[in-house]
């Protein structure tokens, strides 16, 4: 359930603004980040990339892109760059901070209904069902495996 609440928290902070994946934290990952001296672990990076991939695939979120929303090949290139470059160095940090996410109407409607209901179990299950219907369920991961 903690992972579902992590997704909820990111949706919630993106309701009225764009945000980079640097805001994607669970309490456990944040503790690991502090213990490691401020470095992002490969586990956190993989979870953040999997999150981004899932929410884009279900049309809940999209990248804030300069011209138009990135097409399939551009998205593939972006995910490959992020999976190849650690946010712990200058070049990787620039890549990870460049791409900002925002909620699309479908995602905004979902989080608004979730927040209004106060029912984390029900909406957590709805989110899982949506992921499964789009073939990006939690039984699948490392859509773009991190290489660091």
C-alpha positions as CSV (number, residue, x, y, z in Angstrom):
1,X,0.0,0.0,0.0
2,X,2.9,2.4,0.6
3,X,3.8,2.4,-3.1
4,X,0.2,3.3,-4.0
5,X,0.3,6.1,-1.5
6,X,3.6,7.3,-3.0
7,X,1.8,7.5,-6.4
8,X,-1.0,9.3,-4.8
9,X,1.3,11.8,-3.2
10,X,3.0,12.6,-6.5
11,X,-0.3,13.0,-8.2
12,X,-1.4,15.4,-5.4
13,X,1.6,17.6,-5.7
14,X,1.2,17.8,-9.4
15,X,-2.5,18.9,-9.2
16,X,-1.6,22.5,-9.8
17,X,2.0,22.5,-11.0
18,X,4.6,20.6,-12.9
19,X,7.3,18.6,-11.0
20,X,10.3,16.5,-11.8
21,X,10.7,13.0,-10.5
22,X,12.9,14.4,-7.7
23,X,9.6,14.9,-5.8
24,X,8.8,11.2,-6.0
25,X,9.6,9.8,-2.5
26,X,8.4,7.2,-0.1
27,X,9.5,7.6,3.5
28,X,11.8,4.6,3.1
29,X,13.5,5.9,0.0
30,X,13.9,9.3,1.6
31,X,15.6,7.7,4.6
32,X,17.9,5.8,2.2
33,X,18.7,9.1,0.4
34,X,19.7,10.7,3.7
35,X,21.8,7.7,4.8
36,X,23.6,7.6,1.5
37,X,24.8,11.2,1.9
38,X,22.2,12.7,-0.5
39,X,22.7,10.3,-3.4
40,X,19.8,8.8,-5.3
41,X,19.9,5.0,-5.1
42,X,19.5,2.8,-8.1
43,X,16.4,1.4,-6.5
44,X,14.8,4.8,-6.2
45,X,15.7,5.7,-9.8
46,X,14.2,2.4,-11.0
47,X,11.0,3.0,-9.0
48,X,10.7,6.6,-10.2
49,X,11.2,5.6,-13.9
50,X,8.7,2.8,-13.5
51,X,6.2,5.3,-12.0
52,X,6.8,7.7,-14.9
53,X,6.4,5.0,-17.5
54,X,3.1,3.7,-15.9
55,X,1.4,7.0,-15.5
56,X,2.3,8.1,-19.0
57,X,1.0,4.8,-20.5
58,X,-2.3,5.2,-18.7
59,X,-2.6,8.8,-19.9
60,X,-2.7,10.2,-16.4
61,X,0.5,12.3,-16.8
62,X,2.6,13.8,-19.6
63,X,5.9,15.6,-19.9
64,X,5.9,19.3,-20.0
65,X,7.7,19.6,-23.3
66,X,8.8,22.8,-25.2
67,X,6.7,22.4,-28.3
68,X,4.2,19.6,-28.3
69,X,4.0,16.5,-26.2
70,X,6.7,14.1,-27.1
71,X,5.9,11.3,-29.5
72,X,6.6,7.6,-28.9
73,X,10.2,7.7,-30.2
74,X,11.0,10.8,-28.2
75,X,9.6,9.3,-25.1
76,X,11.7,6.2,-25.7
77,X,14.8,8.4,-26.0
78,X,14.0,10.3,-22.8
79,X,13.5,7.1,-20.8
80,X,16.7,5.7,-22.2
81,X,18.6,8.9,-21.2
82,X,17.3,8.7,-17.7
83,X,18.0,5.0,-17.4
84,X,21.6,5.5,-18.6
85,X,22.4,8.6,-16.6
86,X,22.4,8.7,-12.8
87,X,21.0,11.9,-11.2
88,X,24.0,11.8,-8.9
89,X,26.3,13.6,-11.3
90,X,26.0,16.9,-13.2
91,X,25.0,15.5,-16.6
92,X,22.5,13.0,-15.2
93,X,21.1,15.5,-12.8
94,X,20.5,17.9,-15.7
95,X,18.7,15.2,-17.6
96,X,16.5,14.1,-14.6
97,X,15.6,17.7,-13.7
98,X,14.8,18.8,-17.3
99,X,11.8,16.6,-17.6
100,X,8.8,17.9,-15.7
101,X,5.6,16.0,-15.3
102,X,2.0,17.3,-15.1
103,X,-1.4,15.7,-14.7
104,X,-3.6,15.4,-17.7
105,X,-7.4,15.9,-17.2
106,X,-7.9,12.1,-16.7
107,X,-5.2,12.0,-14.0
108,X,-6.5,15.2,-12.3
109,X,-10.1,13.9,-12.3
110,X,-8.8,10.6,-10.7
111,X,-6.8,12.2,-7.9
112,X,-9.6,14.7,-7.2
113,X,-12.1,11.9,-6.8
114,X,-9.6,10.0,-4.7
115,X,-9.0,12.9,-2.4
116,X,-12.7,13.6,-2.1
117,X,-13.5,10.0,-1.2
118,X,-10.7,9.6,1.4
119,X,-10.8,5.9,0.5
120,X,-7.2,4.9,-0.2
121,X,-8.0,1.2,-0.4
122,X,-10.7,1.6,-3.0
123,X,-8.8,4.1,-5.2
124,X,-5.5,2.2,-4.7
125,X,-7.3,-0.9,-6.1
126,X,-8.8,1.2,-9.0
127,X,-5.3,2.4,-9.9
128,X,-3.9,-1.1,-9.8
129,X,-6.8,-2.2,-12.1
130,X,-6.1,0.6,-14.5
131,X,-2.4,-0.4,-14.6
132,X,-3.3,-4.0,-15.2
133,X,-5.7,-3.1,-18.0
134,X,-2.9,-1.2,-19.7
135,X,-0.4,-4.0,-19.2
136,X,1.8,-2.0,-16.8
137,X,0.8,-3.6,-13.5
138,X,3.1,-4.0,-10.5
139,X,3.9,-7.5,-11.6
140,X,6.0,-5.8,-14.3
141,X,8.9,-3.5,-13.6
142,X,12.2,-2.2,-15.0
143,X,10.5,-1.1,-18.3
144,X,13.8,0.9,-18.8
145,X,16.4,-0.8,-16.5
146,X,18.7,1.6,-14.8
147,X,22.4,0.9,-15.7
148,X,24.1,2.5,-12.7
